[in-house]
Amino acid sequence: MHGQTATRFPGPLPDPNIRESTLEGLDAAAHKGNHGGRPPVITDDMLHTVLRRRGNGETV
């Protein structure tokens, strides 16, 4: 690109209502029962098993 001028075009303009749009999307998902986030590492079933095994004297 010696001697040439590179023209850079900006990407799409940011949505000025991005916060409101995000909150609306989260609200719509919550109404469907989707609350996002990571699933728990220890499920209720796993906790029950660990507590039972500890109660039986097993190492966990």
PDB file of N, CA, C and O in Angstrom:
ATOM      1  N   MET A   1       0.826  -1.193   0.000  1.00  0.00           N
ATOM      2  CA  MET A   1       0.000   0.000   0.000  1.00  0.00           C
ATOM      3  C   MET A   1       0.867   1.251   0.000  1.00  0.00           C
ATOM      4  O   MET A   1       0.499   2.270   0.585  1.00  0.00           O
ATOM      5  N   HIS A   2       1.982   1.172  -0.639  1.00  0.00           N
ATOM      6  CA  HIS A   2       2.842   2.345  -0.692  1.00  0.00           C
ATOM      7  C   HIS A   2       2.233   3.381  -1.626  1.00  0.00           C
ATOM      8  O   HIS A   2       1.907   3.084  -2.776  1.00  0.00           O
ATOM      9  N   GLY A   3       2.086   4.582  -1.125  1.00  0.00           N
ATOM     10  CA  GLY A   3       1.561   5.651  -1.948  1.00  0.00           C
ATOM     11  C   GLY A   3       0.052   5.636  -2.099  1.00  0.00           C
ATOM     12  O   GLY A   3      -0.503   6.455  -2.831  1.00  0.00           O
ATOM     13  N   GLN A   4      -0.626   4.710  -1.413  1.00  0.00           N
ATOM     14  CA  GLN A   4      -2.081   4.652  -1.502  1.00  0.00           C
ATOM     15  C   GLN A   4      -2.673   5.069  -0.159  1.00  0.00           C
ATOM     16  O   GLN A   4      -2.069   4.883   0.897  1.00  0.00           O
ATOM     17  N   THR A   5      -3.840   5.622  -0.231  1.00  0.00           N
ATOM     18  CA  THR A   5      -4.532   6.022   0.988  1.00  0.00           C
ATOM     19  C   THR A   5      -5.630   5.017   1.274  1.00  0.00           C
ATOM     20  O   THR A   5      -6.472   4.729   0.424  1.00  0.00           O
ATOM     21  N   ALA A   6      -5.605   4.501   2.464  1.00  0.00           N
ATOM     22  CA  ALA A   6      -6.644   3.543   2.856  1.00  0.00           C
ATOM     23  C   ALA A   6      -7.782   4.313   3.510  1.00  0.00           C
ATOM     24  O   ALA A   6      -7.564   5.137   4.398  1.00  0.00           O
ATOM     25  N   THR A   7      -8.973   4.038   3.067  1.00  0.00           N
ATOM     26  CA  THR A   7     -10.153   4.660   3.650  1.00  0.00           C
ATOM     27  C   THR A   7     -10.841   3.632   4.537  1.00  0.00           C
ATOM     28  O   THR A   7     -11.150   2.521   4.106  1.00  0.00           O
ATOM     29  N   ARG A   8     -11.069   4.018   5.765  1.00  0.00           N
ATOM     30  CA  ARG A   8     -11.729   3.107   6.696  1.00  0.00           C
ATOM     31  C   ARG A   8     -13.160   3.575   6.895  1.00  0.00           C
ATOM     32  O   ARG A   8     -13.417   4.743   7.189  1.00  0.00           O
ATOM     33  N   PHE A   9     -14.076   2.650   6.728  1.00  0.00           N
ATOM     34  CA  PHE A   9     -15.477   2.953   6.947  1.00  0.00           C
ATOM     35  C   PHE A   9     -15.878   2.393   8.299  1.00  0.00           C
ATOM     36  O   PHE A   9     -15.565   1.246   8.617  1.00  0.00           O
ATOM     37  N   PRO A  10     -16.561   3.186   9.085  1.00  0.00           N
ATOM     38  CA  PRO A  10     -16.988   2.679  10.387  1.00  0.00           C
ATOM     39  C   PRO A  10     -18.050   1.594  10.207  1.00  0.00           C
ATOM     40  O   PRO A  10     -18.757   1.549   9.200  1.00  0.00           O
ATOM     41  N   GLY A  11     -18.138   0.744  11.187  1.00  0.00           N
ATOM     42  CA  GLY A  11     -19.158  -0.307  11.161  1.00  0.00           C
ATOM     43  C   GLY A  11     -20.523   0.296  11.427  1.00  0.00           C
ATOM     44  O   GLY A  11     -20.687   1.516  11.412  1.00  0.00           O
ATOM     45  N   PRO A  12     -21.489  -0.550  11.665  1.00  0.00           N
ATOM     46  CA  PRO A  12     -22.829  -0.038  11.933  1.00  0.00           C
ATOM     47  C   PRO A  12     -22.825   0.834  13.199  1.00  0.00           C
ATOM     48  O   PRO A  12     -22.076   0.592  14.145  1.00  0.00           O
ATOM     49  N   LEU A  13     -23.665   1.825  13.177  1.00  0.00           N
ATOM     50  CA  LEU A  13     -23.743   2.719  14.326  1.00  0.00           C
ATOM     51  C   LEU A  13     -24.387   1.983  15.500  1.00  0.00           C
ATOM     52  O   LEU A  13     -25.303   1.184  15.303  1.00  0.00           O
ATOM     53  N   PRO A  14     -23.914   2.249  16.720  1.00  0.00           N
ATOM     54  CA  PRO A  14     -24.503   1.570  17.879  1.00  0.00           C
ATOM     55  C   PRO A  14     -25.952   1.995  18.088  1.00  0.00           C
ATOM     56  O   PRO A  14     -26.331   3.136  17.824  1.00  0.00           O
ATOM     57  N   ASP A  15     -26.740   1.059  18.563  1.00  0.00           N
ATOM     58  CA  ASP A  15     -28.149   1.334  18.832  1.00  0.00           C
ATOM     59  C   ASP A  15     -28.240   2.265  20.040  1.00  0.00           C
ATOM     60  O   ASP A  15     -27.747   1.915  21.112  1.00  0.00           O
ATOM     61  N   PRO A  16     -28.853   3.433  19.900  1.00  0.00           N
ATOM     62  CA  PRO A  16     -28.934   4.355  21.050  1.00  0.00           C
ATOM     63  C   PRO A  16     -29.816   3.803  22.178  1.00  0.00           C
ATOM     64  O   PRO A  16     -29.725   4.268  23.314  1.00  0.00           O
ATOM     65  N   ASN A  17     -30.654   2.829  21.878  1.00  0.00           N
ATOM     66  CA  ASN A  17     -31.539   2.277  22.901  1.00  0.00           C
ATOM     67  C   ASN A  17     -31.102   0.870  23.307  1.00  0.00           C
ATOM     68  O   ASN A  17     -31.938   0.034  23.647  1.00  0.00           O
ATOM     69  N   ILE A  18     -29.791   0.607  23.273  1.00  0.00           N
ATOM     70  CA  ILE A  18     -29.319  -0.753  23.501  1.00  0.00           C
ATOM     71  C   ILE A  18     -29.674  -1.241  24.905  1.00  0.00           C
ATOM     72  O   ILE A  18     -29.998  -2.414  25.089  1.00  0.00           O
ATOM     73  N   ARG A  19     -29.616  -0.358  25.884  1.00  0.00           N
ATOM     74  CA  ARG A  19     -29.942  -0.758  27.257  1.00  0.00           C
ATOM     75  C   ARG A  19     -31.401  -1.186  27.359  1.00  0.00           C
ATOM     76  O   ARG A  19     -31.714  -2.226  27.938  1.00  0.00           O
ATOM     77  N   GLU A  20     -32.280  -0.383  26.795  1.00  0.00           N
ATOM     78  CA  GLU A  20     -33.700  -0.694  26.848  1.00  0.00           C
ATOM     79  C   GLU A  20     -34.005  -1.978  26.070  1.00  0.00           C
ATOM     80  O   GLU A  20     -34.804  -2.804  26.512  1.00  0.00           O
ATOM     81  N   SER A  21     -33.362  -2.138  24.911  1.00  0.00           N
ATOM     82  CA  SER A  21     -33.581  -3.336  24.102  1.00  0.00           C
ATOM     83  C   SER A  21     -33.112  -4.582  24.850  1.00  0.00           C
ATOM     84  O   SER A  21     -33.769  -5.622  24.810  1.00  0.00           O
ATOM     85  N   THR A  22     -31.972  -4.471  25.531  1.00  0.00           N
ATOM     86  CA  THR A  22     -31.445  -5.599  26.296  1.00  0.00           C
ATOM     87  C   THR A  22     -32.399  -5.967  27.422  1.00  0.00           C
ATOM     88  O   THR A  22     -32.701  -7.144  27.623  1.00  0.00           O
ATOM     89  N   LEU A  23     -32.873  -4.969  28.156  1.00  0.00           N
ATOM     90  CA  LEU A  23     -33.791  -5.230  29.265  1.00  0.00           C
ATOM     91  C   LEU A  23     -35.103  -5.836  28.764  1.00  0.00           C
ATOM     92  O   LEU A  23     -35.660  -6.721  29.414  1.00  0.00           O
ATOM     93  N   GLU A  24     -35.596  -5.375  27.633  1.00  0.00           N
ATOM     94  CA  GLU A  24     -36.817  -5.946  27.056  1.00  0.00           C
ATOM     95  C   GLU A  24     -36.597  -7.419  26.687  1.00  0.00           C
ATOM     96  O   GLU A  24     -37.466  -8.258  26.925  1.00  0.00           O
ATOM     97  N   GLY A  25     -35.440  -7.723  26.109  1.00  0.00           N
ATOM     98  CA  GLY A  25     -35.133  -9.098  25.735  1.00  0.00           C
ATOM     99  C   GLY A  25     -35.008 -10.000  26.956  1.00  0.00           C
ATOM    100  O   GLY A  25     -35.496 -11.130  26.943  1.00  0.00           O
ATOM    101  N   LEU A  26     -34.359  -9.511  28.013  1.00  0.00           N
ATOM    102  CA  LEU A  26     -34.230 -10.291  29.244  1.00  0.00           C
ATOM    103  C   LEU A  26     -35.590 -10.518  29.889  1.00  0.00           C
ATOM    104  O   LEU A  26     -35.860 -11.597  30.416  1.00  0.00           O
ATOM    105  N   ASP A  27     -36.438  -9.510  29.847  1.00  0.00           N
ATOM    106  CA  ASP A  27     -37.778  -9.637  30.413  1.00  0.00           C
ATOM    107  C   ASP A  27     -38.604 -10.661  29.627  1.00  0.00           C
ATOM    108  O   ASP A  27     -39.309 -11.480  30.215  1.00  0.00           O
ATOM    109  N   ALA A  28     -38.510 -10.606  28.304  1.00  0.00           N
ATOM    110  CA  ALA A  28     -39.242 -11.565  27.469  1.00  0.00           C
ATOM    111  C   ALA A  28     -38.750 -12.986  27.746  1.00  0.00           C
ATOM    112  O   ALA A  28     -39.555 -13.914  27.825  1.00  0.00           O
ATOM    113  N   ALA A  29     -37.444 -13.161  27.894  1.00  0.00           N
ATOM    114  CA  ALA A  29     -36.894 -14.492  28.182  1.00  0.00           C
ATOM    115  C   ALA A  29     -37.350 -14.978  29.551  1.00  0.00           C
ATOM    116  O   ALA A  29     -37.661 -16.157  29.718  1.00  0.00           O
ATOM    117  N   ALA A  30     -37.393 -14.079  30.531  1.00  0.00           N
ATOM    118  CA  ALA A  30     -37.817 -14.460  31.879  1.00  0.00           C
ATOM    119  C   ALA A  30     -39.273 -14.915  31.878  1.00  0.00           C
ATOM    120  O   ALA A  30     -39.635 -15.837  32.609  1.00  0.00           O
ATOM    121  N   HIS A  31     -40.100 -14.280  31.069  1.00  0.00           N
ATOM    122  CA  HIS A  31     -41.505 -14.696  30.979  1.00  0.00           C
ATOM    123  C   HIS A  31     -41.633 -16.103  30.396  1.00  0.00           C
ATOM    124  O   HIS A  31     -42.603 -16.812  30.664  1.00  0.00           O
ATOM    125  N   LYS A  32     -40.636 -16.498  29.591  1.00  0.00           N
ATOM    126  CA  LYS A  32     -40.639 -17.845  29.024  1.00  0.00           C
ATOM    127  C   LYS A  32     -39.973 -18.858  29.970  1.00  0.00           C
ATOM    128  O   LYS A  32     -39.942 -20.056  29.687  1.00  0.00           O
ATOM    129  N   GLY A  33     -39.445 -18.364  31.090  1.00  0.00           N
ATOM    130  CA  GLY A  33     -38.792 -19.247  32.051  1.00  0.00           C
ATOM    131  C   GLY A  33     -37.289 -19.337  31.880  1.00  0.00           C
ATOM    132  O   GLY A  33     -36.642 -20.134  32.559  1.00  0.00           O
ATOM    133  N   ASN A  34     -36.722 -18.547  30.997  1.00  0.00           N
ATOM    134  CA  ASN A  34     -35.268 -18.542  30.774  1.00  0.00           C
ATOM    135  C   ASN A  34     -34.666 -17.368  31.539  1.00  0.00           C
ATOM    136  O   ASN A  34     -34.966 -16.209  31.254  1.00  0.00           O
ATOM    137  N   HIS A  35     -33.815 -17.680  32.513  1.00  0.00           N
ATOM    138  CA  HIS A  35     -33.237 -16.620  33.335  1.00  0.00           C
ATOM    139  C   HIS A  35     -31.751 -16.439  33.083  1.00  0.00           C
ATOM    140  O   HIS A  35     -31.119 -15.586  33.706  1.00  0.00           O
ATOM    141  N   GLY A  36     -31.186 -17.224  32.182  1.00  0.00           N
ATOM    142  CA  GLY A  36     -29.789 -17.064  31.810  1.00  0.00           C
ATOM    143  C   GLY A  36     -28.840 -17.469  32.921  1.00  0.00           C
ATOM    144  O   GLY A  36     -29.249 -18.026  33.940  1.00  0.00           O
ATOM    145  N   GLY A  37     -27.591 -17.184  32.711  1.00  0.00           N
ATOM    146  CA  GLY A  37     -26.573 -17.526  33.682  1.00  0.00           C
ATOM    147  C   GLY A  37     -26.071 -18.947  33.496  1.00  0.00           C
ATOM    148  O   GLY A  37     -26.603 -19.730  32.710  1.00  0.00           O
ATOM    149  N   ARG A  38     -25.032 -19.244  34.249  1.00  0.00           N
ATOM    150  CA  ARG A  38     -24.454 -20.573  34.170  1.00  0.00           C
ATOM    151  C   ARG A  38     -25.251 -21.540  35.028  1.00  0.00           C
ATOM    152  O   ARG A  38     -25.822 -21.140  36.043  1.00  0.00           O
ATOM    153  N   PRO A  39     -25.296 -22.798  34.639  1.00  0.00           N
ATOM    154  CA  PRO A  39     -25.974 -23.779  35.485  1.00  0.00           C
ATOM    155  C   PRO A  39     -25.166 -24.011  36.758  1.00  0.00           C
ATOM    156  O   PRO A  39     -23.951 -23.817  36.760  1.00  0.00           O
ATOM    157  N   PRO A  40     -25.823 -24.424  37.835  1.00  0.00           N
ATOM    158  CA  PRO A  40     -25.086 -24.656  39.077  1.00  0.00           C
ATOM    159  C   PRO A  40     -24.087 -25.795  38.911  1.00  0.00           C
ATOM    160  O   PRO A  40     -24.335 -26.756  38.182  1.00  0.00           O
ATOM    161  N   VAL A  41     -22.963 -25.674  39.594  1.00  0.00           N
ATOM    162  CA  VAL A  41     -21.942 -26.711  39.525  1.00  0.00           C
ATOM    163  C   VAL A  41     -22.400 -27.933  40.316  1.00  0.00           C
ATOM    164  O   VAL A  41     -22.266 -29.068  39.858  1.00  0.00           O
ATOM    165  N   ILE A  42     -22.936 -27.688  41.497  1.00  0.00           N
ATOM    166  CA  ILE A  42     -23.440 -28.760  42.351  1.00  0.00           C
ATOM    167  C   ILE A  42     -24.967 -28.744  42.262  1.00  0.00           C
ATOM    168  O   ILE A  42     -25.614 -27.801  42.716  1.00  0.00           O
ATOM    169  N   THR A  43     -25.526 -29.787  41.679  1.00  0.00           N
ATOM    170  CA  THR A  43     -26.976 -29.874  41.577  1.00  0.00           C
ATOM    171  C   THR A  43     -27.539 -30.390  42.899  1.00  0.00           C
ATOM    172  O   THR A  43     -26.792 -30.873  43.749  1.00  0.00           O
ATOM    173  N   ASP A  44     -28.835 -30.289  43.067  1.00  0.00           N
ATOM    174  CA  ASP A  44     -29.477 -30.788  44.285  1.00  0.00           C
ATOM    175  C   ASP A  44     -29.246 -32.289  44.443  1.00  0.00           C
ATOM    176  O   ASP A  44     -29.048 -32.773  45.558  1.00  0.00           O
ATOM    177  N   ASP A  45     -29.270 -33.023  43.338  1.00  0.00           N
ATOM    178  CA  ASP A  45     -29.050 -34.464  43.378  1.00  0.00           C
ATOM    179  C   ASP A  45     -27.627 -34.786  43.848  1.00  0.00           C
ATOM    180  O   ASP A  45     -27.418 -35.689  44.659  1.00  0.00           O
ATOM    181  N   MET A  46     -26.655 -34.033  43.326  1.00  0.00           N
ATOM    182  CA  MET A  46     -25.270 -34.249  43.726  1.00  0.00           C
ATOM    183  C   MET A  46     -25.084 -33.936  45.209  1.00  0.00           C
ATOM    184  O   MET A  46     -24.400 -34.675  45.918  1.00  0.00           O
ATOM    185  N   LEU A  47     -25.689 -32.843  45.682  1.00  0.00           N
ATOM    186  CA  LEU A  47     -25.573 -32.471  47.087  1.00  0.00           C
ATOM    187  C   LEU A  47     -26.172 -33.548  47.980  1.00  0.00           C
ATOM    188  O   LEU A  47     -25.592 -33.904  49.006  1.00  0.00           O
ATOM    189  N   HIS A  48     -27.320 -34.062  47.594  1.00  0.00           N
ATOM    190  CA  HIS A  48     -27.975 -35.117  48.363  1.00  0.00           C
ATOM    191  C   HIS A  48     -27.068 -36.347  48.458  1.00  0.00           C
ATOM    192  O   HIS A  48     -26.928 -36.938  49.528  1.00  0.00           O
ATOM    193  N   THR A  49     -26.458 -36.725  47.343  1.00  0.00           N
ATOM    194  CA  THR A  49     -25.570 -37.888  47.315  1.00  0.00           C
ATOM    195  C   THR A  49     -24.353 -37.671  48.203  1.00  0.00           C
ATOM    196  O   THR A  49     -23.967 -38.570  48.951  1.00  0.00           O
ATOM    197  N   VAL A  50     -23.747 -36.502  48.132  1.00  0.00           N
ATOM    198  CA  VAL A  50     -22.564 -36.197  48.943  1.00  0.00           C
ATOM    199  C   VAL A  50     -22.912 -36.236  50.427  1.00  0.00           C
ATOM    200  O   VAL A  50     -22.181 -36.831  51.219  1.00  0.00           O
ATOM    201  N   LEU A  51     -24.013 -35.611  50.806  1.00  0.00           N
ATOM    202  CA  LEU A  51     -24.395 -35.590  52.219  1.00  0.00           C
ATOM    203  C   LEU A  51     -24.718 -36.995  52.725  1.00  0.00           C
ATOM    204  O   LEU A  51     -24.385 -37.342  53.858  1.00  0.00           O
ATOM    205  N   ARG A  52     -25.363 -37.798  51.890  1.00  0.00           N
ATOM    206  CA  ARG A  52     -25.674 -39.175  52.283  1.00  0.00           C
ATOM    207  C   ARG A  52     -24.398 -39.976  52.484  1.00  0.00           C
ATOM    208  O   ARG A  52     -24.264 -40.709  53.464  1.00  0.00           O
ATOM    209  N   ARG A  53     -23.453 -39.833  51.545  1.00  0.00           N
ATOM    210  CA  ARG A  53     -22.205 -40.585  51.639  1.00  0.00           C
ATOM    211  C   ARG A  53     -21.381 -40.121  52.839  1.00  0.00           C
ATOM    212  O   ARG A  53     -20.763 -40.944  53.514  1.00  0.00           O
ATOM    213  N   ARG A  54     -21.364 -38.833  53.112  1.00  0.00           N
ATOM    214  CA  ARG A  54     -20.647 -38.349  54.296  1.00  0.00           C
ATOM    215  C   ARG A  54     -21.284 -38.888  55.561  1.00  0.00           C
ATOM    216  O   ARG A  54     -20.588 -39.245  56.512  1.00  0.00           O
ATOM    217  N   GLY A  55     -22.611 -38.948  55.571  1.00  0.00           N
ATOM    218  CA  GLY A  55     -23.325 -39.482  56.725  1.00  0.00           C
ATOM    219  C   GLY A  55     -23.031 -40.953  56.967  1.00  0.00           C
ATOM    220  O   GLY A  55     -23.102 -41.433  58.098  1.00  0.00           O
ATOM    221  N   ASN A  56     -22.697 -41.671  55.884  1.00  0.00           N
ATOM    222  CA  ASN A  56     -22.342 -43.081  55.985  1.00  0.00           C
ATOM    223  C   ASN A  56     -20.860 -43.297  56.305  1.00  0.00           C
ATOM    224  O   ASN A  56     -20.396 -44.434  56.386  1.00  0.00           O
ATOM    225  N   GLY A  57     -20.125 -42.197  56.485  1.00  0.00           N
ATOM    226  CA  GLY A  57     -18.706 -42.301  56.831  1.00  0.00           C
ATOM    227  C   GLY A  57     -17.784 -42.448  55.645  1.00  0.00           C
ATOM    228  O   GLY A  57     -16.590 -42.685  55.829  1.00  0.00           O
ATOM    229  N   GLU A  58     -18.300 -42.315  54.420  1.00  0.00           N
ATOM    230  CA  GLU A  58     -17.447 -42.423  53.237  1.00  0.00           C
ATOM    231  C   GLU A  58     -16.693 -41.113  53.031  1.00  0.00           C
ATOM    232  O   GLU A  58     -17.166 -40.048  53.427  1.00  0.00           O
ATOM    233  N   THR A  59     -15.509 -41.198  52.405  1.00  0.00           N
ATOM    234  CA  THR A  59     -14.801 -39.978  52.047  1.00  0.00           C
ATOM    235  C   THR A  59     -15.407 -39.434  50.765  1.00  0.00           C
ATOM    236  O   THR A  59     -15.842 -40.176  49.885  1.00  0.00           O
ATOM    237  N   VAL A  60     -15.416 -38.143  50.699  1.00  0.00           N
ATOM    238  CA  VAL A  60     -16.035 -37.488  49.536  1.00  0.00           C
ATOM    239  C   VAL A  60     -14.992 -36.666  48.827  1.00  0.00           C
ATOM    240  O   VAL A  60     -15.291 -36.027  47.818  1.00  0.00           O
TER     241      VAL A  60
END
